């Protein structure tokens, strides 16, 4: 439990630091246009990468076997009808 809370606190601090660093890079650094371009490239590449992954998975996954209902034998059918007549 204490380990989970510690990890959560670290993740919270890293997230806040990342947001502040990104804001500084966009608004206060001389590399603002470069950072925006990199952000756009990473976002678009991520979306198309996920799309390609889904397509690859659909192409490489073998089709599911068709469900075949077992045929009942004549003796099974006769025993079912005779059981119904007894009721």
SEFIZA-3560 file (N, C-alpha, C; in Angstrom, 3 decimals):
REM SEFIZA-3560
<numar><xx>0.830</xx><yy>-1.192</yy><zz>0.000</zz><atom>N</atom></numar>
<numar><xx>0.000</xx><yy>0.000</yy><zz>0.000</zz><atom>CA</atom></numar>
<numar><xx>0.875</xx><yy>1.256</yy><zz>0.000</zz><atom>C</atom></numar>
<numar><xx>1.912</xx><yy>1.262</yy><zz>0.843</zz><atom>N</atom></numar>
<numar><xx>2.791</xx><yy>2.419</yy><zz>0.904</zz><atom>CA</atom></numar>
<numar><xx>3.551</xx><yy>2.574</yy><zz>-0.409</zz><atom>C</atom></numar>
<numar><xx>3.911</xx><yy>1.450</yy><zz>-1.038</zz><atom>N</atom></numar>
<numar><xx>4.607</xx><yy>1.499</yy><zz>-2.316</zz><atom>CA</atom></numar>
<numar><xx>3.739</xx><yy>2.099</yy><zz>-3.405</zz><atom>C</atom></numar>
<numar><xx>2.452</xx><yy>1.775</yy><zz>-3.390</zz><atom>N</atom></numar>
<numar><xx>1.522</xx><yy>2.329</yy><zz>-4.380</zz><atom>CA</atom></numar>
<numar><xx>1.373</xx><yy>3.836</yy><zz>-4.204</zz><atom>C</atom></numar>
<numar><xx>1.293</xx><yy>4.261</yy><zz>-2.971</zz><atom>N</atom></numar>
<numar><xx>1.161</xx><yy>5.700</yy><zz>-2.716</zz><atom>CA</atom></numar>
<numar><xx>2.427</xx><yy>6.443</yy><zz>-3.123</zz><atom>C</atom></numar>
<numar><xx>3.575</xx><yy>5.845</yy><zz>-2.846</zz><atom>N</atom></numar>
<numar><xx>4.839</xx><yy>6.476</yy><zz>-3.230</zz><atom>CA</atom></numar>
<numar><xx>4.953</xx><yy>6.573</yy><zz>-4.741</zz><atom>C</atom></numar>
<numar><xx>4.612</xx><yy>5.502</yy><zz>-5.423</zz><atom>N</atom></numar>
<numar><xx>4.642</xx><yy>5.518</yy><zz>-6.880</zz><atom>CA</atom></numar>
<numar><xx>3.660</xx><yy>6.546</yy><zz>-7.418</zz><atom>C</atom></numar>
<numar><xx>2.483</xx><yy>6.633</yy><zz>-6.830</zz><atom>N</atom></numar>
<numar><xx>1.497</xx><yy>7.628</yy><zz>-7.257</zz><atom>CA</atom></numar>
<numar><xx>2.015</xx><yy>9.048</yy><zz>-7.065</zz><atom>C</atom></numar>
<numar><xx>2.694</xx><yy>9.298</yy><zz>-5.952</zz><atom>N</atom></numar>
<numar><xx>3.243</xx><yy>10.629</yy><zz>-5.694</zz><atom>CA</atom></numar>
<numar><xx>4.335</xx><yy>10.975</yy><zz>-6.701</zz><atom>C</atom></numar>
<numar><xx>5.170</xx><yy>9.997</yy><zz>-7.024</zz><atom>N</atom></numar>
<numar><xx>6.228</xx><yy>10.229</yy><zz>-8.015</zz><atom>CA</atom></numar>
<numar><xx>5.615</xx><yy>10.517</yy><zz>-9.385</zz><atom>C</atom></numar>
<numar><xx>4.615</xx><yy>9.727</yy><zz>-9.775</zz><atom>N</atom></numar>
<numar><xx>3.958</xx><yy>9.962</yy><zz>-11.058</zz><atom>CA</atom></numar>
<numar><xx>3.283</xx><yy>11.334</yy><zz>-11.107</zz><atom>C</atom></numar>
<numar><xx>2.674</xx><yy>11.745</yy><zz>-10.010</zz><atom>N</atom></numar>
<numar><xx>2.048</xx><yy>13.061</yy><zz>-9.936</zz><atom>CA</atom></numar>
<numar><xx>3.084</xx><yy>14.167</yy><zz>-10.132</zz><atom>C</atom></numar>
<numar><xx>4.208</xx><yy>14.054</yy><zz>-9.444</zz><atom>N</atom></numar>
<numar><xx>5.250</xx><yy>15.073</yy><zz>-9.559</zz><atom>CA</atom></numar>
<numar><xx>5.867</xx><yy>15.091</yy><zz>-10.956</zz><atom>C</atom></numar>
<numar><xx>6.096</xx><yy>13.926</yy><zz>-11.542</zz><atom>N</atom></numar>
<numar><xx>6.645</xx><yy>13.863</yy><zz>-12.897</zz><atom>CA</atom></numar>
<numar><xx>5.665</xx><yy>14.480</yy><zz>-13.885</zz><atom>C</atom></numar>
<numar><xx>4.375</xx><yy>14.200</yy><zz>-13.717</zz><atom>N</atom></numar>
<numar><xx>3.368</xx><yy>14.782</yy><zz>-14.601</zz><atom>CA</atom></numar>
<numar><xx>3.323</xx><yy>16.295</yy><zz>-14.510</zz><atom>C</atom></numar>
<numar><xx>3.327</xx><yy>16.811</yy><zz>-13.298</zz><atom>N</atom></numar>
<numar><xx>3.304</xx><yy>18.268</yy><zz>-13.110</zz><atom>CA</atom></numar>
<numar><xx>4.568</xx><yy>18.902</yy><zz>-13.677</zz><atom>C</atom></numar>
<numar><xx>5.726</xx><yy>18.286</yy><zz>-13.417</zz><atom>N</atom></numar>
<numar><xx>6.976</xx><yy>18.802</yy><zz>-13.952</zz><atom>CA</atom></numar>
<numar><xx>6.956</xx><yy>18.777</yy><zz>-15.486</zz><atom>C</atom></numar>
<numar><xx>6.427</xx><yy>17.704</yy><zz>-16.075</zz><atom>N</atom></numar>
<numar><xx>6.354</xx><yy>17.610</yy><zz>-17.532</zz><atom>CA</atom></numar>
<numar><xx>5.480</xx><yy>18.697</yy><zz>-18.134</zz><atom>C</atom></numar>
<numar><xx>4.358</xx><yy>18.969</yy><zz>-17.488</zz><atom>N</atom></numar>
<numar><xx>3.472</xx><yy>20.040</yy><zz>-17.975</zz><atom>CA</atom></numar>
<numar><xx>4.170</xx><yy>21.387</yy><zz>-17.905</zz><atom>C</atom></numar>
<numar><xx>4.814</xx><yy>21.661</yy><zz>-16.784</zz><atom>N</atom></numar>
<numar><xx>5.504</xx><yy>22.945</yy><zz>-16.629</zz><atom>CA</atom></numar>
<numar><xx>6.661</xx><yy>23.092</yy><zz>-17.618</zz><atom>C</atom></numar>
<numar><xx>7.408</xx><yy>22.014</yy><zz>-17.822</zz><atom>N</atom></numar>
<numar><xx>8.514</xx><yy>22.060</yy><zz>-18.775</zz><atom>CA</atom></numar>
<numar><xx>7.999</xx><yy>22.288</yy><zz>-20.192</zz><atom>C</atom></numar>
<numar><xx>6.907</xx><yy>21.631</yy><zz>-20.547</zz><atom>N</atom></numar>
<numar><xx>6.335</xx><yy>21.800</yy><zz>-21.881</zz><atom>CA</atom></numar>
<numar><xx>5.836</xx><yy>23.236</yy><zz>-22.074</zz><atom>C</atom></numar>
<numar><xx>5.171</xx><yy>23.767</yy><zz>-21.060</zz><atom>N</atom></numar>
<numar><xx>4.696</xx><yy>25.151</yy><zz>-21.152</zz><atom>CA</atom></numar>
<numar><xx>5.867</xx><yy>26.110</yy><zz>-21.314</zz><atom>C</atom></numar>
<numar><xx>6.939</xx><yy>25.894</yy><zz>-20.563</zz><atom>N</atom></numar>
<numar><xx>8.109</xx><yy>26.758</yy><zz>-20.693</zz><atom>CA</atom></numar>
<numar><xx>8.713</xx><yy>26.649</yy><zz>-22.093</zz><atom>C</atom></numar>
<numar><xx>8.810</xx><yy>25.396</yy><zz>-22.596</zz><atom>N</atom></numar>
<numar><xx>9.387</xx><yy>25.201</yy><zz>-23.930</zz><atom>CA</atom></numar>
<numar><xx>8.558</xx><yy>25.894</yy><zz>-25.007</zz><atom>C</atom></numar>
<numar><xx>7.255</xx><yy>25.934</yy><zz>-24.847</zz><atom>N</atom></numar>
<numar><xx>6.401</xx><yy>26.561</yy><zz>-25.865</zz><atom>CA</atom></numar>
<numar><xx>6.389</xx><yy>28.088</yy><zz>-25.749</zz><atom>C</atom></numar>
<numar><xx>6.290</xx><yy>28.586</yy><zz>-24.532</zz><atom>N</atom></numar>
<numar><xx>6.073</xx><yy>30.020</yy><zz>-24.360</zz><atom>CA</atom></numar>
<numar><xx>7.310</xx><yy>30.833</yy><zz>-24.025</zz><atom>C</atom></numar>
<numar><xx>8.371</xx><yy>30.224</yy><zz>-23.501</zz><atom>N</atom></numar>
<numar><xx>9.496</xx><yy>31.029</yy><zz>-23.031</zz><atom>CA</atom></numar>
<numar><xx>10.829</xx><yy>30.654</yy><zz>-23.671</zz><atom>C</atom></numar>
<numar><xx>10.875</xx><yy>29.596</yy><zz>-24.437</zz><atom>N</atom></numar>
<numar><xx>12.164</xx><yy>29.207</yy><zz>-25.019</zz><atom>CA</atom></numar>
<numar><xx>12.251</xx><yy>29.672</yy><zz>-26.471</zz><atom>C</atom></numar>
<numar><xx>13.456</xx><yy>29.748</yy><zz>-26.979</zz><atom>N</atom></numar>
<numar><xx>13.609</xx><yy>30.132</yy><zz>-28.388</zz><atom>CA</atom></numar>
<numar><xx>13.262</xx><yy>28.989</yy><zz>-29.351</zz><atom>C</atom></numar>
<numar><xx>12.965</xx><yy>27.814</yy><zz>-28.831</zz><atom>N</atom></numar>
<numar><xx>12.672</xx><yy>26.653</yy><zz>-29.660</zz><atom>CA</atom></numar>
<numar><xx>11.166</xx><yy>26.369</yy><zz>-29.736</zz><atom>C</atom></numar>
<numar><xx>10.349</xx><yy>27.386</yy><zz>-29.542</zz><atom>N</atom></numar>
<numar><xx>8.904</xx><yy>27.172</yy><zz>-29.473</zz><atom>CA</atom></numar>
<numar><xx>8.327</xx><yy>26.567</yy><zz>-30.755</zz><atom>C</atom></numar>
<numar><xx>8.734</xx><yy>27.043</yy><zz>-31.911</zz><atom>N</atom></numar>
<numar><xx>8.202</xx><yy>26.507</yy><zz>-33.157</zz><atom>CA</atom></numar>
<numar><xx>8.661</xx><yy>25.060</yy><zz>-33.374</zz><atom>C</atom></numar>
<numar><xx>9.903</xx><yy>24.779</yy><zz>-33.035</zz><atom>N</atom></numar>
<numar><xx>10.415</xx><yy>23.419</yy><zz>-33.160</zz><atom>CA</atom></numar>
<numar><xx>9.656</xx><yy>22.468</yy><zz>-32.240</zz><atom>C</atom></numar>
<numar><xx>9.377</xx><yy>22.894</yy><zz>-31.015</zz><atom>N</atom></numar>
<numar><xx>8.651</xx><yy>22.051</yy><zz>-30.064</zz><atom>CA</atom></numar>
<numar><xx>7.232</xx><yy>21.791</yy><zz>-30.566</zz><atom>C</atom></numar>
<numar><xx>6.575</xx><yy>22.794</yy><zz>-31.105</zz><atom>N</atom></numar>
<numar><xx>5.226</xx><yy>22.605</yy><zz>-31.646</zz><atom>CA</atom></numar>
<numar><xx>5.244</xx><yy>21.646</yy><zz>-32.839</zz><atom>C</atom></numar>
<numar><xx>6.245</xx><yy>21.769</yy><zz>-33.697</zz><atom>N</atom></numar>
<numar><xx>6.355</xx><yy>20.854</yy><zz>-34.835</zz><atom>CA</atom></numar>
<numar><xx>6.601</xx><yy>19.424</yy><zz>-34.362</zz><atom>C</atom></numar>
<numar><xx>7.481</xx><yy>19.258</yy><zz>-33.380</zz><atom>N</atom></numar>
<numar><xx>7.747</xx><yy>17.921</yy><zz>-32.849</zz><atom>CA</atom></numar>
<numar><xx>6.501</xx><yy>17.326</yy><zz>-32.193</zz><atom>C</atom></numar>
<numar><xx>5.768</xx><yy>18.155</yy><zz>-31.488</zz><atom>N</atom></numar>
<numar><xx>4.535</xx><yy>17.693</yy><zz>-30.852</zz><atom>CA</atom></numar>
<numar><xx>3.536</xx><yy>17.215</yy><zz>-31.896</zz><atom>C</atom></numar>
<numar><xx>3.393</xx><yy>17.973</yy><zz>-32.965</zz><atom>N</atom></numar>
<numar><xx>2.460</xx><yy>17.594</yy><zz>-34.031</zz><atom>CA</atom></numar>
<numar><xx>2.910</xx><yy>16.301</yy><zz>-34.700</zz><atom>C</atom></numar>
<numar><xx>4.199</xx><yy>16.162</yy><zz>-34.948</zz><atom>N</atom></numar>
<numar><xx>4.712</xx><yy>14.946</yy><zz>-35.592</zz><atom>CA</atom></numar>
<numar><xx>4.474</xx><yy>13.729</yy><zz>-34.703</zz><atom>C</atom></numar>
<numar><xx>4.744</xx><yy>13.852</yy><zz>-33.411</zz><atom>N</atom></numar>
<numar><xx>4.543</xx><yy>12.729</yy><zz>-32.492</zz><atom>CA</atom></numar>
<numar><xx>3.061</xx><yy>12.366</yy><zz>-32.403</zz><atom>C</atom></numar>
<numar><xx>2.185</xx><yy>13.359</yy><zz>-32.347</zz><atom>N</atom></numar>
<numar><xx>0.746</xx><yy>13.086</yy><zz>-32.255</zz><atom>CA</atom></numar>
<numar><xx>0.232</xx><yy>12.383</yy><zz>-33.511</zz><atom>C</atom></numar>
<numar><xx>0.601</xx><yy>12.904</yy><zz>-34.667</zz><atom>N</atom></numar>
<numar><xx>0.124</xx><yy>12.309</yy><zz>-35.924</zz><atom>CA</atom></numar>
<numar><xx>0.726</xx><yy>10.918</yy><zz>-36.114</zz><atom>C</atom></numar>
<numar><xx>2.014</xx><yy>10.770</yy><zz>-35.829</zz><atom>N</atom></numar>
<numar><xx>2.659</xx><yy>9.457</yy><zz>-35.961</zz><atom>CA</atom></numar>
<numar><xx>2.036</xx><yy>8.445</yy><zz>-35.012</zz><atom>C</atom></numar>
<numar><xx>1.653</xx><yy>8.873</yy><zz>-33.822</zz><atom>N</atom></numar>
<numar><xx>1.011</xx><yy>7.964</yy><zz>-32.874</zz><atom>CA</atom></numar>
<numar><xx>-0.338</xx><yy>7.483</yy><zz>-33.396</zz><atom>C</atom></numar>
<numar><xx>-1.120</xx><yy>8.386</yy><zz>-33.926</zz><atom>N</atom></numar>
<numar><xx>-2.441</xx><yy>8.017</yy><zz>-34.448</zz><atom>CA</atom></numar>
<numar><xx>-2.307</xx><yy>7.046</yy><zz>-35.623</zz><atom>C</atom></numar>
<numar><xx>-1.425</xx><yy>7.377</yy><zz>-36.577</zz><atom>N</atom></numar>
<numar><xx>-1.250</xx><yy>6.494</yy><zz>-37.723</zz><atom>CA</atom></numar>
<numar><xx>-0.550</xx><yy>5.196</yy><zz>-37.342</zz><atom>C</atom></numar>
<numar><xx>0.297</xx><yy>5.232</yy><zz>-36.324</zz><atom>N</atom></numar>
<numar><xx>0.923</xx><yy>4.004</yy><zz>-35.837</zz><atom>CA</atom></numar>
<numar><xx>-0.101</xx><yy>3.052</yy><zz>-35.247</zz><atom>C</atom></numar>
<numar><xx>-1.040</xx><yy>3.589</yy><zz>-34.478</zz><atom>N</atom></numar>
<numar><xx>-2.115</xx><yy>2.754</yy><zz>-33.923</zz><atom>CA</atom></numar>
<numar><xx>-2.992</xx><yy>2.207</yy><zz>-35.043</zz><atom>C</atom></numar>
<numar><xx>-3.287</xx><yy>3.029</yy><zz>-36.035</zz><atom>N</atom></numar>
<numar><xx>-4.072</xx><yy>2.582</yy><zz>-37.181</zz><atom>CA</atom></numar>
<numar><xx>-3.353</xx><yy>1.444</yy><zz>-37.922</zz><atom>C</atom></numar>
<numar><xx>-2.042</xx><yy>1.580</yy><zz>-38.129</zz><atom>N</atom></numar>
<numar><xx>-1.264</xx><yy>0.533</yy><zz>-38.795</zz><atom>CA</atom></numar>
<numar><xx>-1.226</xx><yy>-0.738</yy><zz>-37.963</zz><atom>C</atom></numar>
<numar><xx>-1.131</xx><yy>-0.595</yy><zz>-36.645</zz><atom>N</atom></numar>
<numar><xx>-1.101</xx><yy>-1.757</yy><zz>-35.756</zz><atom>CA</atom></numar>
<numar><xx>-2.426</xx><yy>-2.528</yy><zz>-35.837</zz><atom>C</atom></numar>
<numar><xx>-3.529</xx><yy>-1.801</yy><zz>-35.852</zz><atom>N</atom></numar>
<numar><xx>-4.840</xx><yy>-2.453</yy><zz>-35.978</zz><atom>CA</atom></numar>
<numar><xx>-4.942</xx><yy>-3.178</yy><zz>-37.318</zz><atom>C</atom></numar>
<numar><xx>-4.490</xx><yy>-2.523</yy><zz>-38.393</zz><atom>N</atom></numar>
<numar><xx>-4.518</xx><yy>-3.157</yy><zz>-39.704</zz><atom>CA</atom></numar>
<numar><xx>-3.648</xx><yy>-4.399</yy><zz>-39.757</zz><atom>C</atom></numar>
<numar><xx>-2.443</xx><yy>-4.328</yy><zz>-39.192</zz><atom>N</atom></numar>
<numar><xx>-1.546</xx><yy>-5.487</yy><zz>-39.165</zz><atom>CA</atom></numar>
<numar><xx>-2.176</xx><yy>-6.643</yy><zz>-38.391</zz><atom>C</atom></numar>
<numar><xx>-2.789</xx><yy>-6.318</yy><zz>-37.271</zz><atom>N</atom></numar>
<numar><xx>-3.429</xx><yy>-7.353</yy><zz>-36.459</zz><atom>CA</atom></numar>
<numar><xx>-4.567</xx><yy>-8.008</yy><zz>-37.234</zz><atom>C</atom></numar>
<numar><xx>-5.348</xx><yy>-7.218</yy><zz>-37.952</zz><atom>N</atom></numar>
<numar><xx>-6.452</xx><yy>-7.786</yy><zz>-38.732</zz><atom>CA</atom></numar>
<numar><xx>-5.936</xx><yy>-8.655</yy><zz>-39.878</zz><atom>C</atom></numar>
<numar><xx>-4.833</xx><yy>-8.258</yy><zz>-40.491</zz><atom>N</atom></numar>
<numar><xx>-4.275</xx><yy>-9.016</yy><zz>-41.612</zz><atom>CA</atom></numar>
<numar><xx>-3.618</xx><yy>-10.304</yy><zz>-41.137</zz><atom>C</atom></numar>
<numar><xx>-2.921</xx><yy>-10.261</yy><zz>-40.006</zz><atom>N</atom></numar>
<numar><xx>-2.123</xx><yy>-11.409</yy><zz>-39.578</zz><atom>CA</atom></numar>
<numar><xx>-2.878</xx><yy>-12.405</yy><zz>-38.703</zz><atom>C</atom></numar>
<numar><xx>-4.064</xx><yy>-12.067</yy><zz>-38.249</zz><atom>N</atom></numar>
<numar><xx>-4.836</xx><yy>-12.983</yy><zz>-37.418</zz><atom>CA</atom></numar>
<numar><xx>-5.607</xx><yy>-13.951</yy><zz>-38.307</zz><atom>C</atom></numar>
<numar><xx>-5.438</xx><yy>-15.252</yy><zz>-38.077</zz><atom>N</atom></numar>
<numar><xx>-6.185</xx><yy>-16.210</yy><zz>-38.898</zz><atom>CA</atom></numar>
<numar><xx>-7.680</xx><yy>-16.125</yy><zz>-38.584</zz><atom>C</atom></numar>
<numar><xx>-8.513</xx><yy>-16.447</yy><zz>-39.567</zz><atom>N</atom></numar>
<numar><xx>-9.955</xx><yy>-16.380</yy><zz>-39.319</zz><atom>CA</atom></numar>
<numar><xx>-10.380</xx><yy>-17.432</yy><zz>-38.301</zz><atom>C</atom></numar>
<numar><xx>-11.409</xx><yy>-17.121</yy><zz>-37.571</zz><atom>N</atom></numar>
<numar><xx>-11.932</xx><yy>-18.059</yy><zz>-36.580</zz><atom>CA</atom></numar>
<numar><xx>-12.601</xx><yy>-19.222</yy><zz>-37.305</zz><atom>C</atom></numar>
<numar><xx>-12.467</xx><yy>-20.423</yy><zz>-36.758</zz><atom>N</atom></numar>
<numar><xx>-13.126</xx><yy>-21.557</yy><zz>-37.418</zz><atom>CA</atom></numar>
<numar><xx>-14.641</xx><yy>-21.399</yy><zz>-37.337</zz><atom>C</atom></numar>
<numar><xx>-15.294</xx><yy>-21.858</yy><zz>-38.396</zz><atom>N</atom></numar>
<numar><xx>-16.751</xx><yy>-21.759</yy><zz>-38.448</zz><atom>CA</atom></numar>
<numar><xx>-17.364</xx><yy>-22.697</yy><zz>-37.413</zz><atom>C</atom></numar>
<numar><xx>-18.368</xx><yy>-22.230</yy><zz>-36.756</zz><atom>N</atom></numar>
<numar><xx>-19.054</xx><yy>-23.052</yy><zz>-35.761</zz><atom>CA</atom></numar>
<numar><xx>-19.955</xx><yy>-24.041</yy><zz>-36.475</zz><atom>C</atom></numar>
<numar><xx>-19.735</xx><yy>-25.307</yy><zz>-36.210</zz><atom>N</atom></numar>
<numar><xx>-20.529</xx><yy>-26.363</yy><zz>-36.839</zz><atom>CA</atom></numar>
<numar><xx>-21.344</xx><yy>-27.034</yy><zz>-35.753</zz><atom>C</atom></numar>
<numar><xx>-22.657</xx><yy>-27.067</yy><zz>-35.965</zz><atom>N</atom></numar>
<numar><xx>-23.514</xx><yy>-27.736</yy><zz>-34.997</zz><atom>CA</atom></numar>
<numar><xx>-23.415</xx><yy>-29.239</yy><zz>-35.217</zz><atom>C</atom></numar>
<numar><xx>-23.249</xx><yy>-29.990</yy><zz>-34.139</zz><atom>N</atom></numar>
<numar><xx>-23.180</xx><yy>-31.450</yy><zz>-34.307</zz><atom>CA</atom></numar>
<numar><xx>-24.536</xx><yy>-31.996</yy><zz>-34.744</zz><atom>C</atom></numar>
<numar><xx>-24.488</xx><yy>-32.927</yy><zz>-35.659</zz><atom>N</atom></numar>
<numar><xx>-25.729</xx><yy>-33.534</yy><zz>-36.132</zz><atom>CA</atom></numar>
<numar><xx>-26.151</xx><yy>-34.607</yy><zz>-35.146</zz><atom>C</atom></numar>
<numar><xx>-27.394</xx><yy>-34.568</yy><zz>-34.774</zz><atom>N</atom></numar>
<numar><xx>-27.875</xx><yy>-35.587</yy><zz>-33.839</zz><atom>CA</atom></numar>
<numar><xx>-28.190</xx><yy>-36.858</yy><zz>-34.617</zz><atom>C</atom></numar>
<numar><xx>-27.898</xx><yy>-37.972</yy><zz>-33.996</zz><atom>N</atom></numar>
<numar><xx>-28.173</xx><yy>-39.247</yy><zz>-34.659</zz><atom>CA</atom></numar>
<numar><xx>-29.664</xx><yy>-39.570</yy><zz>-34.543</zz><atom>C</atom></numar>
<numar><xx>-30.097</xx><yy>-40.526</yy><zz>-35.303</zz><atom>N</atom></numar>
<numar><xx>-31.507</xx><yy>-40.886</yy><zz>-35.313</zz><atom>CA</atom></numar>
<numar><xx>-31.935</xx><yy>-41.458</yy><zz>-33.961</zz><atom>C</atom></numar>
<numar><xx>-31.034</xx><yy>-42.162</yy><zz>-33.311</zz><atom>N</atom></numar>
<numar><xx>-31.401</xx><yy>-42.740</yy><zz>-32.019</zz><atom>CA</atom></numar>
<numar><xx>-31.591</xx><yy>-41.654</yy><zz>-30.963</zz><atom>C</atom></numar>
<numar><xx>-30.830</xx><yy>-40.571</yy><zz>-31.050</zz><atom>N</atom></numar>
<numar><xx>-31.023</xx><yy>-39.455</yy><zz>-30.120</zz><atom>CA</atom></numar>
<numar><xx>-32.388</xx><yy>-38.815</yy><zz>-30.331</zz><atom>C</atom></numar>
<numar><xx>-32.749</xx><yy>-38.633</yy><zz>-31.588</zz><atom>N</atom></numar>
<numar><xx>-34.038</xx><yy>-38.027</yy><zz>-31.893</zz><atom>CA</atom></numar>
<numar><xx>-35.180</xx><yy>-38.919</yy><zz>-31.425</zz><atom>C</atom></numar>
<numar><xx>-35.045</xx><yy>-40.229</yy><zz>-31.624</zz><atom>N</atom></numar>
<numar><xx>-36.097</xx><yy>-41.159</yy><zz>-31.203</zz><atom>CA</atom></numar>
<numar><xx>-36.242</xx><yy>-41.181</yy><zz>-29.688</zz><atom>C</atom></numar>
<numar><xx>-35.094</xx><yy>-41.098</yy><zz>-28.977</zz><atom>N</atom></numar>
<numar><xx>-35.191</xx><yy>-41.150</yy><zz>-27.514</zz><atom>CA</atom></numar>
<numar><xx>-35.813</xx><yy>-39.869</yy><zz>-26.973</zz><atom>C</atom></numar>
<numar><xx>-35.569</xx><yy>-38.736</yy><zz>-27.633</zz><atom>N</atom></numar>
<numar><xx>-36.163</xx><yy>-37.476</yy><zz>-27.196</zz><atom>CA</atom></numar>
<numar><xx>-37.680</xx><yy>-37.482</yy><zz>-27.422</zz><atom>C</atom></numar>
<numar><xx>-38.113</xx><yy>-37.994</yy><zz>-28.562</zz><atom>N</atom></numar>
<numar><xx>-39.546</xx><yy>-38.013</yy><zz>-28.848</zz><atom>CA</atom></numar>
<numar><xx>-40.267</xx><yy>-39.004</yy><zz>-27.955</zz><atom>C</atom></numar>
<numar><xx>-39.611</xx><yy>-40.122</yy><zz>-27.661</zz><atom>N</atom></numar>
<numar><xx>-40.256</xx><yy>-41.088</yy><zz>-26.764</zz><atom>CA</atom></numar>
<numar><xx>-40.324</xx><yy>-40.555</yy><zz>-25.340</zz><atom>C</atom></numar>
<numar><xx>-39.339</xx><yy>-39.744</yy><zz>-24.934</zz><atom>N</atom></numar>
<numar><xx>-39.364</xx><yy>-39.157</yy><zz>-23.598</zz><atom>CA</atom></numar>
<numar><xx>-40.499</xx><yy>-38.129</yy><zz>-23.522</zz><atom>C</atom></numar>
<numar><xx>-40.751</xx><yy>-37.405</yy><zz>-24.607</zz><atom>N</atom></numar>
<numar><xx>-41.825</xx><yy>-36.421</yy><zz>-24.609</zz><atom>CA</atom></numar>
<numar><xx>-43.187</xx><yy>-37.083</yy><zz>-24.536</zz><atom>C</atom></numar>
<numar><xx>-43.330</xx><yy>-38.244</yy><zz>-25.186</zz><atom>N</atom></numar>
<numar><xx>-44.604</xx><yy>-38.962</yy><zz>-25.172</zz><atom>CA</atom></numar>
<numar><xx>-44.915</xx><yy>-39.486</yy><zz>-23.787</zz><atom>C</atom></numar>
<numar><xx>-43.881</xx><yy>-39.857</yy><zz>-23.023</zz><atom>N</atom></numar>
<numar><xx>-44.109</xx><yy>-40.373</yy><zz>-21.685</zz><atom>CA</atom></numar>
<numar><xx>-44.601</xx><yy>-39.293</yy><zz>-20.745</zz><atom>C</atom></numar>
<numar><xx>-44.220</xx><yy>-38.032</yy><zz>-20.992</zz><atom>N</atom></numar>
<numar><xx>-44.627</xx><yy>-36.924</yy><zz>-20.125</zz><atom>CA</atom></numar>
<numar><xx>-46.023</xx><yy>-36.587</yy><zz>-20.374</zz><atom>C</atom></numar>
//
